[in-house]
Amino acid sequence: MGHLRHFLGFAKDHISLLNHRLNQRYKPGSDFPLKTTLYLSGGAWTVVVQNMSGTGLGVLVDPPAPLAVGQSARVGLELDRHHLDIRARIAHLQPRDDGVLAGMELKFDDFRTQKTYLELLHPVVIGQSLHPVNVHLVAQDEPGFIKQLYQGQSDFSLLVRREDAAGEPLHSVEFRMSDYSWRVSRPPDAPPGWTPPPATSDEPKPEPIYDSAGGLHFEVHDLFRWIAFNLSGAVPDDVRAMVHPGGD
């Protein structure tokens, strides 16, 4: 991992400010393809991330794992072709019907590891931060469409276009950030109420990214795709289905 560093621009002297903002816990989308492994002295366990913050993880562990508060561990995170390994300590344990929720305090050995982890966390934060903009503040300057806008952290926005007709069928969804946009549209001949077929892979099927800055096309493609897995509950279900068929 770490290939988003030029785009996200986490500077070392800004990390403390970022951590203050990221200390709250964020829940990844249920289909976010983050694979997590907890390494203990007794072996390795595949776990499910329940929440993330700038300094820790909450993971659901099967009961047979030998868990103890204060125990040292390592956490392996895999997202697509990227892998990150972080030292950790079990800060607290909470028994649940489906396992044990272990609060993991992350120990970053160097700035590069910390920065890379924040790059992994950021799509979750951006997606979960989205909130609707008052419709009266959205310029309705495209005849035949009603536009809805959602804004989030890091200057990220989601623009929804609905046809100005009965039922207001969803026409397109556009992600915008910096000098980049990523758009998914309903086919012109699709009937009202159309939704995409179930996804055949982990990737949504957007139109190409429009790049007016240059040089970061593939980095932004990954970032936008990961955000699509983590959209907040404020985003309507039909919008979520269009950018991520078969998602939450």
C-alpha positions in Angstrom: 0.0 0.0 0.0 1.0 3.6 0.1 0.4 4.5 -3.5 -2.2 7.1 -2.6 0.3 9.2 -0.6 0.8 11.9 -3.3 -2.9 12.4 -3.7 -4.0 12.4 -0.1 -0.9 14.4 1.0 -0.5 13.3 4.7 2.4 15.4 5.9 4.2 14.3 9.0 3.6 17.5 11.0 -0.1 17.2 10.2 -0.6 13.7 11.6 -1.5 14.8 15.1 -4.2 17.0 13.7 -5.5 14.2 11.6 -5.5 11.8 14.5 -7.6 14.3 16.5 -10.2 14.2 13.7 -9.8 10.4 13.2 -10.0 9.4 16.8 -13.7 8.7 16.5 -14.6 5.2 15.3 -15.8 4.5 11.7 -17.5 1.3 10.6 -16.4 0.0 7.2 -19.1 -1.0 4.7 -20.1 -4.7 5.0 -18.7 -5.4 1.5 -15.5 -3.4 1.8 -12.9 -6.0 0.6 -10.6 -5.5 3.6 -9.1 -8.8 4.7 -7.8 -8.7 8.2 -5.6 -11.3 10.1 -4.8 -11.3 13.8 -1.4 -12.9 14.6 -1.0 -14.1 18.2 1.5 -16.4 19.8 -0.9 -19.3 19.3 -1.4 -18.8 15.6 -3.3 -16.6 13.1 -7.0 -15.9 13.0 -9.1 -14.3 10.3 -11.1 -11.5 11.9 -13.8 -9.0 10.8 -13.2 -5.3 11.4 -16.1 -3.8 13.3 -14.7 -0.3 13.6 -11.5 1.7 12.7 -9.9 4.9 14.1 -6.6 6.7 13.5 -5.0 4.7 16.3 -6.8 1.4 16.6 -9.2 -1.3 15.3 -12.1 -3.2 16.8 -12.1 -6.7 15.4 -14.5 -9.6 15.9 -12.5 -12.8 16.9 -13.7 -16.4 17.2 -13.8 -17.5 20.9 -11.1 -20.2 20.6 -8.4 -17.6 20.0 -6.2 -17.1 23.1 -7.0 -13.5 24.0 -5.8 -11.5 27.0 -5.8 -7.7 27.7 -2.3 -6.3 27.3 -1.3 -9.1 25.0 1.1 -8.2 22.1 -0.1 -9.1 18.5 0.3 -8.1 14.9 -2.5 -7.2 12.5 -2.3 -7.9 8.8 -4.5 -5.8 6.5 -5.0 -6.7 2.8 -7.0 -4.5 0.4 -6.9 -5.6 -3.3 -3.2 -6.0 -4.1 -2.0 -4.1 -1.1 -0.7 -5.4 2.2 0.2 -3.8 5.5 1.5 -5.4 8.7 1.2 -3.4 12.0 2.3 -4.2 15.6 -0.6 -4.0 18.1 -1.7 -4.6 21.7 -5.0 -5.9 22.9 -6.4 -2.9 24.8 -9.8 -4.4 25.8 -12.1 -7.4 25.3 -15.9 -7.6 25.1 -17.6 -11.0 24.8 -20.5 -11.1 22.3 -22.9 -13.8 21.1 -20.9 -14.1 17.8 -17.4 -14.0 19.2 -15.2 -11.6 21.1 -14.8 -7.9 20.2 -11.1 -7.1 20.7 -10.0 -3.5 20.8 -6.6 -3.3 19.2 -4.2 -0.4 19.9 -2.0 0.0 16.9 1.8 0.5 17.3 3.4 2.3 14.4 7.1 1.5 14.1 7.7 4.4 11.7 6.0 7.3 10.0 5.6 5.4 6.7 3.6 2.6 8.3 1.3 5.2 10.1 0.8 7.2 6.9 0.0 4.1 4.9 -2.6 3.0 7.5 -4.2 6.4 7.4 -4.4 6.1 3.6 -6.3 2.8 4.1 -8.7 4.4 6.6 -9.4 7.5 4.6 -11.9 6.0 2.1 -13.9 4.8 5.1 -13.8 8.2 6.7 -14.8 10.0 3.5 -17.6 7.7 2.7 -19.0 7.8 6.2 -18.8 11.6 6.4 -21.1 12.2 3.4 -24.2 14.3 4.3 -26.9 16.0 2.2 -26.6 19.6 1.2 -29.8 21.7 1.6 -31.6 21.4 -1.8 -32.1 25.1 -1.9 -28.3 25.5 -2.0 -27.9 23.2 -5.0 -27.9 25.0 -8.4 -30.7 23.5 -10.5 -29.1 24.5 -13.8 -29.6 21.4 -15.9 -33.1 21.3 -17.6 -34.8 18.0 -17.2 -32.9 17.0 -14.0 -33.2 17.5 -10.3 -29.7 17.6 -8.7 -29.0 16.4 -5.2 -25.6 17.0 -3.5 -23.8 15.2 -0.7 -20.6 16.5 0.8 -17.9 14.9 2.9 -14.4 15.3 4.2 -11.3 16.0 2.1 -13.3 18.2 -0.4 -15.2 15.1 -1.6 -18.7 15.4 -3.0 -21.3 13.1 -4.6 -23.7 14.6 -7.2 -26.9 12.8 -7.9 -29.0 13.6 -11.0 -32.6 12.5 -11.1 -35.0 12.9 -14.0 -37.5 15.7 -13.4 -40.5 13.4 -14.0 -42.9 11.3 -12.0 -41.0 9.0 -9.7 -37.8 11.0 -10.3 -35.9 8.0 -11.7 -32.2 8.0 -10.9 -30.1 9.1 -14.0 -26.5 9.3 -12.8 -24.2 9.5 -9.9 -20.9 11.4 -10.0 -18.0 11.4 -7.5 -15.9 14.5 -7.4 -12.6 15.3 -5.6 -10.0 17.8 -6.4 -9.6 17.8 -10.2 -11.2 14.3 -10.7 -14.7 13.0 -11.3 -16.0 9.5 -11.6 -19.5 8.9 -13.0 -22.0 6.1 -13.2 -25.1 6.5 -15.5 -28.3 4.7 -16.2 -28.3 3.3 -19.8 -30.5 5.5 -22.1 -32.9 2.7 -22.9 -33.3 1.5 -19.3 -36.9 1.4 -18.0 -38.0 3.4 -14.9 -36.9 1.8 -11.7 -33.8 0.2 -13.4 -31.0 -1.0 -11.1 -27.8 -2.6 -12.2 -27.4 -6.3 -12.3 -25.5 -7.9 -9.4 -21.8 -7.3 -9.6 -19.6 -10.1 -11.0 -16.5 -8.8 -9.2 -15.6 -6.5 -6.3 -15.4 -3.5 -8.6 -18.3 -1.2 -9.5 -18.5 -0.4 -13.2 -18.1 3.3 -13.6 -17.4 5.4 -16.6 -13.7 6.5 -16.9 -12.3 9.0 -14.4 -12.1 12.5 -15.8 -8.8 14.0 -15.0 -8.0 17.7 -15.4 -4.8 17.5 -13.3 -3.0 14.6 -14.7 -0.7 11.9 -13.3 -2.9 10.2 -10.7 -5.6 8.4 -12.7 -5.0 4.9 -11.2 -4.6 6.1 -7.6 -7.9 8.0 -7.8 -9.7 5.1 -9.4 -8.8 2.9 -6.4 -9.7 5.7 -3.9 -13.1 6.3 -5.5 -13.8 2.6 -5.8 -13.0 2.1 -2.1 -15.2 5.0 -1.1 -18.1 3.4 -3.0 -18.0 0.5 -0.5 -18.3 2.9 2.5 -21.1 5.4 1.7 -22.9 6.7 4.7 -26.5 5.8 5.6 -27.5 9.4 4.5 -27.0 8.3 0.8 -30.2 6.8 -0.7 -30.3 3.0 -1.4 -30.7 3.4 -5.1 -27.6 5.6 -5.3 -25.6 3.1 -3.3 -26.8 0.3 -5.6 -25.8 2.2 -8.8 -22.2 2.8 -7.7 -21.9 -0.6 -5.9 -24.3 -3.3 -7.3 -24.9 -5.9 -4.7 -23.5 -3.8 -1.9 -24.7 -2.8 1.6 
